Amino acid sequence: MANPLRHFSQALQANTKASGKSIVIAGALGTFIFGAYGVLWLYVTPLAHESVAMRLLGMVACMGLWSSRYWSDRYKNFLPWLWFATLCYALPFFSTYQLLASNYSVLRSMIEVATVFLIIGLFPNYMLASVNMALGLCLGVVTAYVTIPDFWSLNHSTVVSVHLPALLYSIVAGMILTRSHLRSLLAQEKVDAMKALIGSIAHEMKSPMDHLSQRLNAIGKRLPDHAVGVQSQTIYVDDLEAIYAELAKCREAIERTTQVVTLTTDEISAKPVDVSRHRYLQATTVVNKALAEFGYTNPGDRDRISVAANSDFIFKGDETRVIFTLFNLLKNALYYFDRYPDARVTIKVEERQVTVEDTGPGIRSEDLPRLFEAFQTWDKPDGTGLGLSFCQRTMRALGGSIHCESELGKFTRFVLRFPALAKDELSAHEKDVMTRGSAMFNGKRVLVVDDSRHFRQMSKKVLVRLGAVVDEAEDGKQALAMLAALRHEAMVLDLQMPELDGYATAERVRRGAIAGLEHLTIVALSSESPHAARVRLERIGVKEFLSKGCSPLELIEVLCRAHATSKAQAKTAEDGDQQAGKTILLVDDDEFTRKYIRTTLMTQGFQVLEAADAEAALQLWSDAARQIDAVITDIHMPHMSGVDMVRALRAGPRPLGAMPVIAMSSRTDDAMQSEAREAGVNAFVPKPVQVGDLLLLVSQRLAGSANGKQPGSPTAPKRLPAAPLPLIDLARLDSLRRLGMNKVDITLALEELHTKVGQLANYVEAKDLERAKMLMHALMGLAGHLGASALYEEVHEKYTTMLATGQWPAQVDWLKNLSQLFADTHRMLKARAGA
């Protein structure tokens, strides 16, 4: 029983919410009708069945609806039930009673029919409409039976013959017409909402995009004039500093745009908040970070914001979403700064709550209840109405809440309440952080570099708790001298220092000024804008940055993360040094594929021997005077397959031993995988080959063979699920250019594609299925490596079908469609190659 009642209640609340101002209008209209017609039929042209009490009751109920906009929040929960009860009384109950009291008069019969249409119109939900009509009808009959003395002498015979058919017809017709009309309204409403949403998003994105354009123009003006034939030009330090500052502003604009997209997609799809990303955060640190990273429109806006940290606290949440929440509240407050030059914003961090208060225009009390609803906006015609809805969803996901207090013309105050963390949970978290920090730095040397003795001492106290041996340096020069004299595991580095600042110090370390410390763990600290700092740090090779004033736990966490990253980078570099100069035998019948993979491998220091088919590879293997360390081979080649070649290598007089063999394939069927495994293939990479995947696999397998490990089972290539793909993959084209493949290389590959498509048509006409399959395989590899995504997927689908069935594709026009797709791809690739 509980579920139907809950469903009914939810439907009623949704209907009340959707009705909005209609409730107030209906209340005012009902009050007038009950009063005016009461006077008419009680005193002007009296009717025997009229009742002053019933008229007054109807007026009181309708006046309640009319005055609902003035109700306090504590009473508004009762509005849906008053709405339902008033309609039930004023329409089906009253019209049914009047019909019976008038002994089925024609006028009352017409009103009864009109009532049905009104109920269905006001309650498009069939359940609400049915219950309302049935309840009103029954109560009307019961009341008439009790109050009319000669009830059984009424003309009831007309009910079956006239009134019941008319009533049923009205109900069915009303529901059909209402449903059809409702669909049209909903469709139009959806279109209007999408138009409004797109317009809002476009407006929201215009500002950061304009900002980005201005910043890029400013960068262009700082760059030296281009001179043809001049290989190098001078750029002054002031200009370089200005360019870095403008790049930081570009990043701010891009991040603001990303925020708009994130807010919009999350709110439209009601995407659940990912609680797996929640971690322990310091409230004051998050507030300061939000203020530092916020994109201020006017330079003086930041000076009008003050922070009062009365009682700091730790909470668990997603830092990015909480910062976005503060961004939204700041954006709303600063929106009115131009109109209210004396307005100020105060952010207070108190016990378990953060308050953002501004002295701007305030919000009307009647608007407060709907403030956090999506797509609701007040006094901001260019707003999306999504920001505060996002804030509420974020706080609820944290287990907290957000509410607004405001007084028109005086202030607006948003209070973010965070759930209390159990002391045991906090203690466990702190213990975990300290344990990880101690495991990494106990007994290890850490250098703290800062021109402020106060900040050095603060950092030192934190690190000593981990068991670290802490050295101090006042500037970059002293830091470099200490790094050269003593072996340090990590460095906490201030960026703003006299003489040699933190940027220059970190850059010298990364460039190898001190041998063996290129991958030293570095955590940068600064009071400057995080955007400006990160742009410069990323170019230097420092990933971790903290604003000064961070908590001790945050410093330890970031230091541990940076240290783990540095160790991994050092290990990768060491593996690369060990692999430099090793020789790989590359076997593929497609020249473009060989060039692409050869160039990729050579950029990592590998030596590459090439073979265009299996026979040539076997000859190279037998003739090679030097050691071959790994084999990368295509599976499907003419004359002899890659699997047969590997089988011959494993069985030949020159043993492969633990040497890794990596196969490239577009097929993922179990039969091929099993056959390759038995032949001695260790691993697979899917075609088209992704550079990162190939290099990682080669490094892993070479490291395994160097350690004397036996070849493992091949890893099946993974393909993405079928989905609409773009004609070309721009990222793939960019990678080709980075690898040194120019317009001529791509043009030659396009010509080869054109030739193969023409050959395929000839094979289809000659019904030569075997040659067609081999050609399709070659087409697939070439298209994939060129970045022709849609063409690759189309050829792959047809090729796998031909392999599985041993027949031509079932579609009659498959070749025509493939040829057209090739023509479109060829045209776009040719245009892009020349770009």
C-alpha positions in Angstrom: 0.0 0.0 0.0 2.9 2.3 0.8 4.3 2.3 -2.8 1.0 3.4 -4.5 0.5 6.2 -1.9 4.1 7.3 -2.4 3.7 7.2 -6.2 0.4 9.2 -5.9 2.1 11.8 -3.6 5.1 12.2 -5.9 2.8 12.7 -8.9 0.7 15.2 -7.0 3.7 17.2 -6.0 5.1 17.2 -9.6 1.7 18.4 -10.8 1.6 21.2 -8.2 5.1 22.2 -9.1 4.3 22.3 -12.8 1.1 24.2 -12.3 3.0 27.1 -10.6 1.1 30.4 -11.1 -1.9 28.6 -12.4 -2.8 27.6 -8.9 -2.9 31.3 -7.8 -5.0 32.2 -10.9 -7.3 29.2 -10.3 -7.8 30.2 -6.7 -8.7 33.8 -7.5 -11.1 32.7 -10.3 -12.7 30.1 -8.1 -13.2 32.6 -5.3 -14.9 35.0 -7.7 -17.2 32.3 -9.2 -18.3 30.8 -5.9 -19.0 34.3 -4.6 -20.7 35.9 -7.7 -22.8 32.9 -8.6 -23.7 32.4 -4.9 -25.1 35.9 -4.8 -26.9 35.3 -8.1 -28.6 32.0 -7.2 -29.1 32.6 -3.5 -30.6 36.2 -3.7 -31.2 37.5 -7.2 -32.8 34.4 -8.8 -33.0 32.0 -5.8 -32.7 28.2 -6.5 -34.0 25.8 -3.9 -30.9 23.6 -3.9 -28.3 26.4 -3.3 -26.5 26.4 0.0 -24.7 29.3 1.7 -22.4 27.0 3.7 -21.3 25.1 0.5 -20.6 28.4 -1.3 -18.6 29.8 1.6 -16.6 26.5 1.9 -15.7 26.7 -1.8 -14.7 30.4 -1.4 -12.5 29.7 1.6 -10.7 26.8 -0.2 -10.1 28.8 -3.3 -8.9 31.8 -1.3 -6.4 29.4 0.3 -5.0 28.6 -3.1 -4.9 32.3 -4.1 -3.0 33.3 -1.0 -0.5 30.4 -1.2 2.3 32.6 -2.6 2.4 34.4 0.7 2.7 31.2 2.8 5.8 30.5 4.8 8.0 27.6 3.9 6.7 25.4 6.7 3.2 25.4 5.3 3.9 25.0 1.6 4.2 21.2 1.9 0.5 21.1 2.4 -0.2 23.0 -0.9 -0.4 19.9 -3.2 -3.1 18.4 -1.0 -5.1 21.6 -0.7 -4.8 21.9 -4.5 -6.2 18.4 -5.0 -8.9 18.8 -2.4 -10.1 22.2 -3.7 -10.4 20.9 -7.2 -12.2 17.8 -6.1 -14.7 19.9 -4.1 -15.1 22.7 -6.6 -15.5 20.6 -9.7 -16.6 16.9 -9.6 -18.2 17.1 -6.1 -20.0 20.4 -6.5 -21.2 19.8 -10.1 -22.4 16.3 -9.2 -24.3 17.6 -6.1 -25.8 20.4 -8.2 -26.8 18.0 -10.9 -28.7 15.8 -8.5 -30.2 18.7 -6.5 -31.5 20.2 -9.8 -33.1 16.8 -10.7 -30.7 16.4 -13.7 -31.3 19.8 -15.3 -29.8 20.3 -18.8 -27.6 23.2 -17.5 -26.2 21.1 -14.7 -25.6 18.2 -17.1 -23.6 20.5 -19.4 -21.6 21.7 -16.4 -20.9 18.1 -15.4 -19.4 17.4 -18.8 -17.3 20.6 -18.7 -16.1 19.6 -15.3 -14.6 16.3 -16.7 -12.7 18.2 -19.3 -11.4 20.7 -16.7 -10.2 18.0 -14.4 -8.3 16.2 -17.1 -6.8 19.5 -18.3 -5.7 20.4 -14.8 -4.5 16.9 -14.0 -2.8 15.5 -17.2 -1.7 12.5 -15.0 -4.4 9.9 -15.6 -4.1 8.5 -12.0 -4.6 12.0 -10.4 -7.5 12.8 -12.8 -9.3 9.4 -12.2 -8.9 9.5 -8.4 -10.1 13.2 -8.3 -13.2 12.5 -10.5 -14.1 9.3 -8.8 -13.7 10.8 -5.3 -15.7 13.9 -6.1 -18.4 12.0 -7.9 -18.9 9.6 -5.0 -18.9 12.3 -2.3 -21.4 14.4 -4.4 -23.8 11.4 -4.6 -23.4 10.6 -0.9 -24.0 14.3 0.1 -27.1 14.5 -2.1 -28.4 11.3 -0.6 -28.0 12.6 2.9 -29.3 16.2 2.4 -32.0 15.8 -0.3 -35.3 14.5 1.4 -36.9 13.1 -1.8 -33.6 11.7 -3.2 -35.2 8.5 -4.5 -38.0 10.4 -6.4 -35.4 12.1 -8.6 -35.3 11.2 -12.3 -32.5 8.6 -11.9 -33.6 6.7 -15.0 -31.8 9.3 -17.2 -28.4 8.3 -15.6 -28.0 5.1 -17.6 -29.6 6.4 -20.8 -28.1 9.9 -20.9 -25.7 11.0 -18.2 -23.5 7.9 -17.9 -22.8 7.6 -21.7 -22.1 11.4 -21.8 -19.8 11.2 -18.9 -17.9 8.2 -20.3 -17.6 9.9 -23.7 -16.3 13.1 -22.0 -13.7 11.2 -20.0 -12.4 9.2 -23.0 -12.5 12.2 -25.4 -10.9 14.4 -22.8 -8.0 12.0 -22.1 -7.3 11.5 -25.8 -7.4 15.2 -26.6 -5.4 16.1 -23.6 -2.7 13.4 -24.3 -2.3 14.6 -27.8 -2.2 18.2 -26.8 0.2 17.5 -24.0 2.5 15.7 -26.3 2.6 18.7 -28.6 3.1 21.0 -25.7 5.9 18.9 -24.3 7.6 18.6 -27.7 7.4 22.4 -28.2 8.5 23.0 -24.6 11.5 20.7 -25.2 12.4 22.6 -28.4 12.1 25.9 -26.6 14.1 24.7 -23.6 16.8 23.4 -25.9 16.9 26.7 -27.8 17.1 28.6 -24.5 19.8 26.2 -23.2 21.9 26.4 -26.3 21.6 30.2 -26.2 22.6 30.3 -22.6 25.6 28.0 -23.1 26.7 30.0 -26.1 26.4 33.2 -24.1 28.3 31.7 -21.1 31.1 30.5 -23.4 31.3 33.7 -25.4 32.9 35.6 -22.5 35.8 33.1 -21.9 36.3 32.7 -25.6 36.5 36.4 -26.1 38.9 36.5 -23.2 41.0 33.8 -24.8 41.1 35.6 -28.1 42.3 38.8 -26.4 45.0 36.9 -24.6 46.2 35.2 -27.8 46.3 38.5 -29.6 48.4 39.9 -26.7 50.8 37.0 -27.1 51.1 37.6 -30.8 52.1 41.2 -30.2 54.8 40.1 -27.8 56.4 37.7 -30.2 59.2 39.0 -32.5 58.4 39.8 -36.1 58.8 36.8 -38.4 61.8 37.2 -40.8 62.1 34.8 -43.7 65.4 32.8 -43.6 66.3 33.8 -40.1 66.9 30.8 -37.9 66.9 32.5 -34.5 65.6 35.7 -33.1 65.8 37.5 -29.7 62.9 37.7 -27.3 63.3 40.0 -24.3 62.8 38.8 -20.8 60.0 41.3 -20.2 58.2 40.0 -23.2 58.7 36.4 -22.2 57.3 37.1 -18.7 54.3 38.7 -20.3 53.8 35.8 -22.6 53.8 33.4 -19.6 51.2 35.6 -17.9 49.0 35.7 -21.0 49.3 31.9 -21.3 48.1 31.6 -17.7 45.1 33.7 -18.6 44.4 31.5 -21.6 44.3 28.5 -19.3 41.9 30.3 -17.0 39.6 31.0 -20.0 39.7 27.4 -21.1 39.0 26.1 -17.6 36.0 28.5 -17.3 34.6 27.1 -20.6 35.2 23.5 -19.3 33.3 24.4 -16.2 30.3 25.6 -18.2 30.2 22.4 -20.2 30.6 20.2 -17.1 27.8 22.0 -15.2 25.5 21.8 -18.2 26.0 18.1 -19.0 25.9 17.1 -15.4 22.7 18.9 -14.6 20.8 18.0 -17.9 21.7 14.3 -17.5 21.4 14.4 -13.7 24.7 12.5 -13.7 25.5 11.0 -10.3 28.4 12.5 -8.4 31.4 10.2 -8.4 32.1 9.7 -4.7 35.1 7.5 -5.5 37.0 10.7 -6.1 36.4 12.1 -2.6 39.4 12.7 -0.4 40.2 14.5 2.8 40.4 18.3 2.3 41.1 21.3 4.5 38.3 23.9 4.3 40.5 27.0 4.4 42.9 25.5 1.8 40.0 24.9 -0.6 38.6 28.4 -0.1 42.0 30.0 -0.7 42.5 27.9 -3.8 39.1 28.9 -5.2 39.9 32.5 -4.6 43.3 32.2 -6.2 42.0 30.3 -9.3 38.8 32.3 -9.9 38.7 34.2 -13.2 38.1 37.8 -12.1 36.6 40.1 -14.8 37.9 43.3 -13.2 41.3 43.7 -11.5 39.8 45.2 -8.3 37.2 42.5 -7.7 39.6 40.4 -5.6 40.2 43.3 -3.2 36.4 43.4 -2.4 36.5 39.8 -1.1 37.6 39.1 2.4 38.1 35.7 4.2 37.7 35.0 7.9 38.8 31.6 9.0 37.4 31.4 12.5 37.6 27.6 12.8 39.2 25.5 10.2 38.0 21.9 9.6 38.6 18.8 7.5 35.9 17.3 5.2 35.8 14.6 2.7 34.8 15.4 -0.9 35.8 16.1 -4.5 38.0 19.2 -4.4 37.2 20.2 -8.0 33.5 20.1 -7.5 33.7 22.1 -4.2 35.9 24.7 -5.9 33.3 24.9 -8.7 30.6 25.4 -6.1 32.5 28.4 -4.6 33.1 29.7 -8.1 29.4 29.7 -8.8 28.6 31.6 -5.5 31.4 34.1 -6.2 30.2 34.6 -9.8 26.7 35.3 -8.6 27.9 37.8 -6.1 30.4 39.6 -8.4 27.7 39.8 -11.1 26.2 42.8 -9.3 29.4 44.6 -8.4 29.1 47.1 -11.3 25.6 48.1 -10.2 26.5 48.1 -6.5 30.0 49.8 -6.2 29.9 49.5 -2.4 29.1 45.8 -2.4 31.5 43.4 -0.6 31.8 39.6 -0.3 32.8 37.9 2.9 33.7 34.3 3.1 33.7 32.8 6.6 35.1 29.4 7.5 33.5 28.3 10.8 32.8 25.0 12.5 31.6 22.6 9.8 30.4 25.3 7.5 31.5 27.8 4.9 29.4 31.0 4.5 29.6 33.2 1.4 27.8 36.5 2.0 27.5 39.6 -0.2 26.0 43.0 0.4 24.4 43.2 -3.1 20.8 43.5 -4.1 19.4 40.5 -2.2 16.8 38.0 -3.2 13.0 38.3 -2.8 11.6 36.0 -0.1 9.1 34.4 -2.6 12.0 33.4 -4.9 14.0 31.6 -2.2 12.1 28.3 -2.2 12.9 27.7 -5.9 16.4 29.1 -5.9 18.2 25.8 -6.3 15.9 24.4 -9.0 17.6 23.7 -12.4 17.0 26.3 -15.2 15.7 28.9 -12.6 17.3 32.3 -12.7 16.4 35.7 -11.3 17.5 39.1 -12.4 20.2 37.5 -14.7 18.7 37.3 -18.2 21.9 35.8 -19.6 22.3 33.0 -16.9 21.7 29.3 -17.5 20.0 28.7 -14.1 22.3 25.7 -13.6 24.9 27.0 -11.1 22.9 26.8 -7.9 21.4 23.4 -8.8 25.0 22.1 -9.3 25.9 23.6 -5.9 23.1 21.7 -4.2 23.8 18.4 -5.9 27.5 18.7 -4.9 26.7 19.4 -1.2 24.1 16.6 -1.0 26.7 14.2 -2.5 29.0 15.2 0.4 26.3 14.4 2.8 25.9 18.1 3.6 23.5 20.9 2.5 23.3 24.4 1.2 20.7 27.0 2.0 20.2 30.7 1.3 19.2 33.6 3.6 18.6 37.0 2.1 17.0 40.3 2.8 16.1 42.5 -0.2 18.4 45.4 -0.7 20.7 44.3 2.2 22.5 41.0 1.8 22.5 37.4 0.4 24.1 34.7 2.5 24.8 31.1 1.2 25.6 28.6 4.0 27.4 25.4 3.0 27.2 22.8 5.8 29.5 19.9 5.8 29.0 16.6 7.6 31.1 15.9 10.7 33.8 13.3 10.3 34.2 10.8 13.0 37.3 11.2 15.1 38.3 7.6 14.4 38.1 8.3 10.7 40.2 11.4 10.8 42.8 9.7 13.0 42.9 6.7 10.6 43.4 9.1 7.7 46.2 11.1 9.4 47.9 7.8 10.4 47.7 6.5 6.8 49.2 9.7 5.4 52.0 9.7 8.0 52.7 6.0 7.5 53.1 6.5 3.7 55.2 9.5 4.2 57.5 7.8 6.7 57.9 4.8 4.4 59.1 7.1 1.7 61.2 9.6 3.6 62.3 8.1 6.9 66.1 8.5 7.1 66.1 10.3 3.7 67.4 13.8 3.0 64.9 16.5 2.0 65.9 20.0 1.0 63.6 22.9 1.9 64.4 26.1 -0.1 62.7 29.4 0.8 64.0 32.9 1.5 61.6 33.1 4.4 62.9 31.5 7.6 59.4 31.2 8.9 58.2 29.1 5.9 61.4 27.0 6.1 60.8 26.2 9.7 57.1 25.3 9.1 58.0 22.9 6.3 60.8 21.4 8.4 58.5 20.6 11.3 56.2 18.7 9.0 59.1 16.7 7.4 60.9 15.9 10.6 57.7 14.1 11.7 58.3 11.6 8.9 61.8 10.9 10.1 63.4 12.8 7.2 66.8 14.6 7.5 65.9 18.2 6.6 68.4 20.7 5.1 67.6 24.3 4.5 68.6 26.8 1.8 67.8 30.5 1.5 67.9 30.8 -2.3 68.5 28.8 -5.5 72.3 29.2 -5.6 72.6 27.8 -2.1 70.2 25.0 -3.0 72.2 23.9 -6.0 75.4 23.8 -4.0 73.7 21.7 -1.3 72.2 19.3 -3.9 75.7 18.8 -5.4 77.3 18.2 -2.0 74.6 15.9 -0.4 72.4 13.3 -1.9 68.7 14.4 -1.5 65.6 12.5 -2.2 63.3 15.5 -2.6 63.1 19.3 -2.6 60.4 21.6 -1.4 61.0 24.7 -3.4 59.7 28.3 -3.1 59.3 29.9 -6.5 59.6 33.6 -5.6 63.2 34.2 -4.3 65.9 36.8 -4.9 69.1 36.0 -6.8 68.1 32.6 -8.4 64.4 32.0 -8.1 62.6 28.6 -7.9 61.8 28.4 -11.6 65.5 28.8 -12.6 66.6 26.4 -9.9 64.2 23.7 -10.9 65.1 24.1 -14.6 68.8 23.7 -13.9 68.1 20.5 -11.9 65.9 19.1 -14.7 68.5 19.9 -17.3 71.1 17.9 -15.5 73.2 20.6 -13.8 73.8 18.0 -11.1 74.4 14.6 -12.4 71.9 11.9 -11.4 69.3 14.4 -10.1 67.3 15.0 -13.3 64.3 13.2 -11.8 64.6 14.6 -8.3 61.3 14.9 -6.5 60.3 18.6 -6.5 57.2 20.2 -5.0 56.8 23.9 -5.8 55.3 26.4 -3.3 54.2 29.9 -4.1 51.7 32.6 -3.2 51.2 33.7 -6.8 48.4 32.6 -9.1 48.3 28.8 -9.6 47.6 29.3 -13.3 50.7 31.4 -13.9 52.9 29.1 -11.9 51.7 25.8 -13.5 52.2 27.1 -17.1 55.9 27.7 -16.4 56.4 24.6 -14.2 55.0 22.2 -16.8 57.5 23.4 -19.3 60.3 22.9 -16.8 59.0 19.4 -15.9 57.6 20.0 -12.4 54.1 18.6 -12.0 53.3 19.3 -8.3 52.4 22.8 -7.0 51.0 24.0 -3.7 49.8 27.4 -2.6 51.5 28.6 0.5 49.3 28.1 3.5 48.5 24.5 2.7 47.9 22.1 5.5 50.7 19.8 6.8 48.8 16.7 5.6 48.4 18.2 2.1 52.1 18.9 1.9 52.9 15.3 2.8 50.3 13.8 0.4 51.6 15.9 -2.5 55.2 15.1 -1.6 54.4 11.4 -1.6 52.6 11.6 -4.9 55.5 13.6 -6.5 58.0 11.1 -5.2 56.2 8.1 -6.6 55.9 9.9 -10.0 59.6 10.8 -10.0 60.6 7.2 -9.1 58.5 5.9 -12.0 60.1 8.5 -14.4 63.5 7.5 -13.3 62.7 3.9 -13.8 61.4 4.5 -17.3 64.5 6.5 -18.2 66.7 3.7 -16.8 64.8 1.1 -18.9 65.1 3.4 -21.9 68.9 3.6 -21.4 69.1 -0.2 -21.1 67.1 -0.6 -24.3 68.9 2.0 -26.3 70.7 0.4 -29.2 68.8 -2.9 -29.1 67.7 -4.3 -32.4 64.2 -5.2 -33.5 63.2 -7.1 -36.5 60.1 -5.5 -38.1 58.1 -7.5 -40.6 55.1 -6.1 -42.5 54.1 -6.2 -46.2 52.8 -2.6 -46.1 55.6 0.0 -46.6 53.7 2.9 -44.9 53.1 0.8 -41.8 56.7 -0.2 -41.6 57.9 3.4 -41.9 55.4 4.5 -39.3 56.5 1.9 -36.8 60.2 2.1 -37.7 60.2 5.8 -37.1 58.4 5.3 -33.7 61.0 2.8 -32.6 64.0 4.8 -33.7 62.9 7.9 -31.8 63.3 5.7 -28.6 66.8 4.6 -29.6 66.1 1.2 -31.1 67.8 -0.1 -34.1 65.4 -1.6 -36.7 65.8 -4.3 -39.3 62.9 -4.3 -41.9 61.4 -7.1 -43.9 58.5 -6.8 -46.4 57.4 -10.5 -46.0 58.0 -13.6 -44.0 60.6 -15.1 -46.4 62.7 -11.9 -46.3 62.5 -11.9 -42.4 63.7 -15.5 -42.2 66.6 -14.7 -44.5 67.5 -11.6 -42.4 67.3 -13.8 -39.2 69.7 -16.3 -40.6 72.1 -13.7 -42.1 72.1 -11.2 -39.3 75.6 -10.9 -37.8 74.4 -9.1 -34.8 71.9 -10.0 -32.0 68.2 -9.4 -32.7 66.4 -8.6 -29.4 62.8 -8.7 -30.4 60.5 -9.4 -33.4 57.4 -7.4 -34.4 55.4 -9.0 -37.1 52.2 -8.6 -39.0 50.0 -11.7 -38.8 48.4 -11.6 -42.3 51.0 -11.4 -45.1 51.0 -13.0 -48.6 52.8 -16.3 -49.3 53.6 -17.0 -45.6 51.7 -15.7 -42.6 53.3 -14.2 -39.5 52.2 -17.2 -37.5 54.0 -19.6 -39.9 57.0 -17.4 -39.8 57.1 -17.4 -36.0 56.7 -21.2 -36.0 59.7 -21.5 -38.4 61.8 -19.2 -36.2 61.0 -21.2 -33.1 61.8 -24.5 -34.9 64.9 -23.2 -36.7 68.6 -23.9 -35.9 69.1 -20.5 -34.3 67.1 -20.6 -31.1 64.9 -17.6 -30.1 65.1 -18.4 -26.4 63.3 -15.8 -24.3 63.3 -13.2 -27.1 59.9 -11.6 -27.3 57.7 -11.9 -30.4 55.0 -9.3 -30.7 52.3 -9.8 -33.4 50.2 -7.0 -35.0 46.6 -8.0 -36.0 43.2 -6.6 -36.6 41.6 -10.0 -35.8 40.5 -11.0 -32.3 38.9 -14.4 -32.9 39.9 -17.3 -30.5 41.1 -19.6 -33.3 43.7 -17.1 -34.5 44.8 -16.3 -30.9 45.2 -20.0 -30.1 47.2 -20.7 -33.2 49.5 -17.8 -32.6 50.0 -18.8 -28.9 51.0 -22.3 -30.0 53.4 -20.9 -32.6 55.2 -18.8 -29.9 53.8 -15.3 -30.1 54.1 -13.6 -26.8 51.8 -10.6 -27.2 49.5 -8.7 -29.6 49.0 -5.0 -30.5 45.8 -4.2 -32.4 45.9 -2.5 -35.7 46.0 0.4 -36.3 49.0 0.5 -33.9 48.9 3.1 -31.2 52.4 4.5 -30.5 52.1 4.5 -26.7 50.7 0.9 -26.5 53.5 -0.5 -28.8 56.4 1.2 -27.0 55.0 0.1 -23.6 54.6 -3.4 -24.7 58.1 -3.6 -26.3 59.7 -2.1 -23.1 57.8 -4.6 -20.9 58.7 -7.6 -23.0 62.4 -6.6 -23.4 62.6 -6.0 -19.6 61.1 -9.5 -19.0 63.5 -11.2 -21.4 66.5 -9.4 -19.9 65.4 -10.9 -16.5 65.3 -14.4 -18.0 61.5 -14.7 -17.8 59.9 -17.1 -20.2 57.5 -15.8 -22.8 54.0 -15.3 -21.5 50.6 -15.8 -23.1 49.7 -13.4 -25.9 47.4 -10.5 -25.0 44.4 -10.3 -27.2 44.0 -7.0 -29.0 41.2 -4.9 -27.7 38.9 -3.0 -30.0 36.5 -0.3 -29.1 32.8 -1.0 -29.5 31.3 0.0 -32.8 30.4 3.7 -32.8 30.1 6.4 -35.4 33.6 7.6 -36.3 34.9 10.7 -37.9 36.4 10.4 -41.4 39.9 11.1 -40.1 41.7 11.0 -36.8 43.4 14.3 -36.4 45.5 13.1 -33.5 46.9 10.3 -35.7 47.8 12.8 -38.4 49.5 15.0 -35.8 51.5 12.0 -34.6 52.6 11.2 -38.1 53.9 14.8 -38.5 55.7 14.6 -35.2 57.4 11.4 -36.4 58.7 13.3 -39.4 56.2 12.1 -42.0 55.6 15.0 -44.3 53.1 15.8 -47.1 55.0 13.6 -49.6 54.8 10.5 -47.4 51.1 11.0 -46.8 50.4 11.7 -50.5 52.2 8.5 -51.5 50.2 6.5 -49.0 47.0 8.1 -50.4 48.0 7.0 -53.9 48.6 3.5 -52.6 45.1 3.5 -51.0 43.6 4.6 -54.3 45.4 1.8 -56.2 44.2 -0.8 -53.7 40.6 0.3 -53.9 40.8 0.0 -57.7 42.3 -3.5 -57.4 39.6 -4.5 -55.0 36.9 -3.6 -57.6 38.7 -5.8 -60.1 38.9 -8.7 -57.7 35.2 -8.4 -56.9 34.3 -8.3 -60.5 36.5 -11.5 -61.1 34.9 -13.1 -58.0 38.4 -13.7 -56.6 37.6 -13.9 -52.9 41.0 -15.0 -51.6 42.9 -12.1 -53.3 40.1 -9.7 -52.2 40.6 -10.8 -48.6 44.3 -10.2 -48.7 43.8 -6.8 -50.3 41.2 -5.9 -47.7 43.7 -6.7 -45.0 46.3 -4.4 -46.6 43.6 -1.7 -47.0 42.7 -1.9 -43.4 46.2 -1.5 -42.1 47.0 1.4 -44.4 43.7 3.2 -43.6 44.3 2.7 -39.9 47.8 4.0 -39.9 46.8 7.0 -42.0 44.1 7.9 -39.5 41.2 7.2 -41.8 39.0 6.1 -38.9 35.7 5.6 -40.7 37.3 3.8 -43.7 39.2 1.5 -41.4 36.1 0.5 -39.5 34.1 -0.1 -42.6 36.9 -2.3 -44.2 37.4 -4.1 -40.9 33.7 -5.0 -40.6 33.6 -6.4 -44.2 36.9 -8.1 -43.8 36.0 -10.0 -40.6 32.7 -11.0 -42.2 34.5 -12.4 -45.3 36.9 -14.3 -43.0 34.2 -15.7 -40.8 31.8 -16.8 -43.6 34.1 -17.4 -46.5 31.7 -15.4 -48.6 31.3 -11.8 -50.0 29.4 -9.3 -47.7 25.7 -9.7 -47.9 25.0 -6.0 -48.7 24.5 -5.5 -52.5 26.1 -2.1 -52.6 28.9 -2.7 -50.1 31.6 -1.9 -52.6 29.9 1.2 -53.8 29.5 2.5 -50.2 33.2 1.7 -49.5 34.3 3.5 -52.6 32.3 6.6 -51.7 33.7 6.5 -48.2 37.2 6.2 -49.6 36.6 9.2 -51.9 35.4 11.4 -49.0 38.3 10.3 -46.9 40.8 10.8 -49.7 39.5 14.3 -50.2 39.7 15.3 -46.6 43.1 13.6 -46.0 44.6 15.4 -49.0 43.3 18.7 -47.7 44.6 18.1 -44.2 48.0 16.8 -45.5 48.5 20.1 -47.3 47.4 22.2 -44.3 
